[in-house]
Amino acid sequence: MSYVGRFAPSPTGPLHAGSLVAALASFLDARARGGRWLLRIEDLDPPREVPGATDDIVRTLAALGFEHDGPVEYQSRRGAHYERAFDLLRDRGLVYPCACTRREIADSLTRQGHDQLRHGELVYPGTCRHGIADGRAPRAWRVRVDRAVIDWSDRSGAHYCESLADEVGDFVLRRADGLWAYQLAVVVDDALQGVTDVVRGADLIGSTARQIHLQRLLGYPTPRYLHVPVVTDAHGEKLSKQTGARALDAREAVAELNRAMRHLGMAPIEADGVAAFWPRALRQWARSRWVRRA
């Protein structure tokens, strides 16, 4: 199978050091294996998007020397694909409407004496699994996890085994505001774009089992996964646009790229520009622990 990788940022702000680490790792892995590298903008959540962020992301990647294969894809234009996948699941009775609010889910878990949060999310207790109570209107749509146990290995060497019922419960595919949930969109896009390898930040490890579950329900192949360390701030929290992460400075392209290299445990590269940086970075990645573990 030919290698196809991707980088899929959300336009909630400009690229920062954390997103650059994911972009660099995914790009180097694809190119070192003679594969294709796709760019997909995950613009599924208009209330969180920053005007102009999409164009800024594309320009910054180009200024740093990233060259994507094929046109940029935009999730906001792919709704028909998500609708078809959702309809397949609904026709098989694998999704159902849910009337619960977040507060109601939290209260239900408290009454049952359960831990509320796993992966920073409420574990859905199944309140609407057998039907919505009289007088309630549906809000979101959830997919059934039943007794699914997802056993998978990361290319880093780590192994995971997750009971979805205990970790997340039936999870949302279509939100109460009518927008498609990330978990469905990313699974459909990776499958239709032929993605064979997903290289991304370790903050998304908790999403992987859900995505594998959906891949199996929809008959899609499961890509290989590699999760790299996330960049944290002075308080040990994940660096993010929401917490004011500094935008990348394309005028200091090699310096920005070398900071990402160091975060991935690789030596910085002396280069007078991005054209000289990339061949040396590729050679180093090909000899790195990230490839040797694959």
C-alpha positions in Angstrom: 0.0 0.0 0.0 1.4 3.4 -0.9 1.9 5.8 2.0 -0.5 8.7 2.3 -0.2 11.0 5.3 -2.0 14.2 6.2 -2.0 17.3 8.4 -5.4 18.6 9.4 -5.4 21.9 11.4 -8.4 23.7 12.6 -8.7 27.4 11.7 -9.2 28.6 15.3 -6.1 30.8 15.0 -2.7 31.0 13.4 -0.2 28.1 13.5 1.8 27.9 16.7 4.7 25.7 18.0 2.4 22.9 19.0 0.8 22.6 15.6 4.1 22.9 13.9 5.4 19.8 15.7 2.5 17.8 14.3 3.0 19.2 10.8 6.7 18.6 10.8 6.4 15.0 12.1 3.7 14.1 9.6 5.5 15.7 6.7 8.8 14.1 7.4 7.3 10.7 7.9 5.5 10.9 4.6 8.4 12.2 2.6 10.9 9.8 4.2 8.8 6.9 3.1 8.3 8.3 -0.4 4.6 9.0 0.3 2.1 11.7 -0.3 1.2 14.4 2.2 -2.2 16.0 2.2 -3.4 19.2 3.7 -7.0 19.3 5.1 -8.6 22.2 6.9 -10.9 21.0 9.6 -13.3 23.9 9.5 -16.4 22.2 10.9 -17.0 24.5 13.9 -17.8 28.1 12.6 -18.4 29.6 16.1 -14.7 28.8 17.0 -13.1 29.8 13.7 -11.0 33.0 13.5 -11.6 35.1 10.3 -8.6 34.8 8.0 -7.0 31.9 9.9 -7.4 29.4 7.1 -5.5 31.6 4.6 -2.9 32.4 7.3 -2.3 28.6 8.0 -1.8 27.9 4.2 0.5 30.8 3.8 2.6 30.0 6.8 3.0 26.3 5.8 4.2 27.4 2.4 6.6 30.0 3.8 8.1 27.2 6.0 8.7 25.0 3.0 5.8 22.5 3.4 4.6 21.2 0.0 1.3 19.4 0.1 0.1 17.0 -2.6 -3.1 17.8 -4.4 -5.6 20.6 -3.5 -6.3 21.7 0.0 -9.5 19.9 1.3 -12.0 21.7 3.5 -14.3 19.8 5.8 -16.9 22.5 5.4 -17.4 21.4 1.8 -17.6 17.6 2.6 -21.0 17.5 4.3 -22.5 15.1 1.8 -19.8 12.5 2.5 -20.6 12.7 6.3 -24.3 12.5 5.6 -23.9 9.3 3.6 -21.8 7.6 6.3 -24.3 8.7 8.9 -27.2 7.3 6.9 -25.5 4.0 6.6 -25.1 3.8 10.4 -28.7 4.9 11.0 -30.1 2.4 8.5 -28.4 -0.3 10.5 -29.8 1.0 13.8 -26.3 1.9 15.1 -27.2 5.6 15.9 -30.0 7.1 17.9 -31.2 10.6 18.9 -30.4 11.9 22.3 -32.2 14.7 24.3 -29.7 15.0 27.1 -27.9 18.2 28.0 -24.4 18.2 29.4 -25.7 19.2 32.8 -28.2 16.3 32.8 -25.5 13.8 31.9 -23.3 15.1 34.7 -26.2 14.9 37.2 -27.0 11.4 36.1 -23.4 10.2 36.6 -23.3 11.8 40.0 -26.5 10.0 41.1 -25.1 6.7 39.9 -21.8 7.3 41.7 -19.7 7.2 38.6 -16.5 9.1 37.8 -17.7 11.8 35.4 -14.7 12.6 33.3 -12.5 10.4 31.1 -10.2 12.1 28.6 -11.7 15.4 29.8 -15.2 14.3 28.7 -18.3 13.1 30.4 -18.9 9.4 30.0 -22.4 9.1 28.6 -24.6 6.8 30.8 -27.0 5.7 28.0 -30.0 7.6 29.1 -31.6 7.8 25.7 -30.3 4.6 24.3 -33.8 2.9 24.3 -35.8 6.0 23.4 -36.3 9.6 24.3 -38.6 10.4 27.3 -42.1 11.7 26.4 -42.1 15.5 25.9 -38.4 15.7 25.1 -37.0 16.8 21.8 -33.9 15.2 20.2 -30.7 17.2 20.4 -27.7 15.2 19.3 -27.2 11.8 17.6 -25.0 9.2 19.2 -23.4 6.0 18.0 -23.8 2.8 19.9 -20.6 1.3 21.4 -22.2 -1.7 23.1 -19.5 -3.9 24.4 -16.8 -2.8 21.9 -13.2 -3.2 23.3 -10.6 -1.5 21.0 -7.2 -3.0 21.2 -4.6 -1.1 19.2 -0.8 -0.3 19.1 0.8 3.0 18.3 3.9 3.2 16.1 5.7 4.6 19.1 5.6 1.2 20.7 2.8 1.9 23.2 -0.2 -0.5 23.4 -3.8 0.5 24.3 -6.9 -1.5 25.2 -10.1 0.5 25.8 -13.6 -0.4 26.7 -15.6 2.3 25.0 -18.6 1.8 27.3 -16.5 2.5 30.3 -14.3 5.2 28.8 -16.7 7.4 26.8 -20.1 5.6 26.3 -22.1 6.1 23.2 -20.6 9.2 21.7 -21.9 12.1 19.5 -21.7 12.0 15.7 -24.0 15.0 15.1 -24.1 17.8 17.6 -27.1 19.5 19.1 -26.4 22.6 16.9 -26.6 20.4 13.8 -22.9 20.3 13.1 -21.0 17.1 12.4 -18.8 15.9 15.2 -15.0 15.7 14.7 -14.9 11.9 15.2 -17.2 11.1 12.3 -15.7 13.7 9.9 -12.1 12.7 10.5 -12.8 9.0 10.0 -14.8 9.6 6.7 -12.1 12.0 5.4 -9.2 9.7 6.2 -10.9 6.8 4.5 -12.0 8.6 1.4 -8.6 10.3 1.0 -6.8 7.0 1.3 -4.8 8.0 4.4 -2.6 5.1 5.5 -0.7 6.8 8.3 -1.9 9.3 10.8 0.9 11.2 12.6 -0.4 13.7 15.2 -0.1 15.0 18.7 -0.5 12.7 21.8 -3.4 14.8 22.9 -5.5 12.8 20.4 -4.7 9.4 21.7 -8.0 9.4 23.6 -9.9 9.8 20.3 -8.2 6.9 18.5 -10.3 4.1 19.9 -13.5 5.9 18.9 -12.2 6.4 15.4 -11.2 2.7 15.1 -14.7 1.8 16.3 -16.3 3.9 13.5 -13.9 2.6 10.9 -15.0 -0.9 11.8 -18.7 -0.1 11.7 -18.3 1.6 8.3 -16.1 -1.0 6.8 -13.1 1.3 6.4 -9.5 0.3 6.8 -7.7 1.4 10.0 -4.6 3.6 9.3 -1.4 3.2 11.3 -1.1 5.7 14.1 1.9 7.6 15.5 1.4 10.1 18.3 4.2 12.5 19.1 4.6 14.5 22.3 2.6 17.7 22.6 4.2 21.0 23.3 3.2 22.4 26.8 3.3 25.8 28.3 5.0 27.0 31.5 2.2 25.4 33.6 2.5 22.0 31.9 -0.7 22.5 29.9 -1.0 21.7 26.2 0.0 24.7 24.2 -3.1 25.9 22.2 -4.5 28.9 20.4 -7.2 29.2 23.1 -4.5 29.8 25.8 -2.7 32.4 23.8 0.0 30.4 22.1 2.4 32.6 20.1 1.9 32.6 16.3 4.8 31.2 14.3 7.1 33.8 12.7 7.6 32.8 9.1 10.5 35.3 8.9 12.4 33.0 11.3 11.5 29.8 9.4 14.5 27.7 10.2 14.6 28.7 13.9 10.9 27.8 14.2 11.5 24.4 12.4 14.5 23.7 14.6 12.5 24.3 17.8 10.1 21.6 16.5 13.0 19.3 15.7 14.3 19.6 19.2 10.9 18.8 20.7 10.8 15.6 18.6 14.2 14.6 20.1 16.2 15.4 17.0 19.2 17.6 16.5 18.7 21.2 15.1 20.0 21.7 11.6 22.3 24.4 10.5 20.8 25.8 7.3 20.6 29.3 5.7 17.1 28.7 4.5 14.2 26.2 4.3 15.5 24.8 1.0 18.7 23.6 2.7 16.8 22.6 5.9 14.5 20.0 4.4 16.9 17.5 2.8 18.9 17.3 6.0 15.8 17.0 8.2 14.5 14.1 6.0 17.8 12.2 6.4 17.7 12.7 10.1 14.1 11.5 10.4 14.8 8.4 8.3 17.4 7.4 11.0 15.3 8.5 14.0 13.6 6.4 16.6 10.2 7.3 15.0 11.0 5.3 11.9 13.0 2.5 13.6 10.0 1.7 15.8 7.6 1.3 12.8 
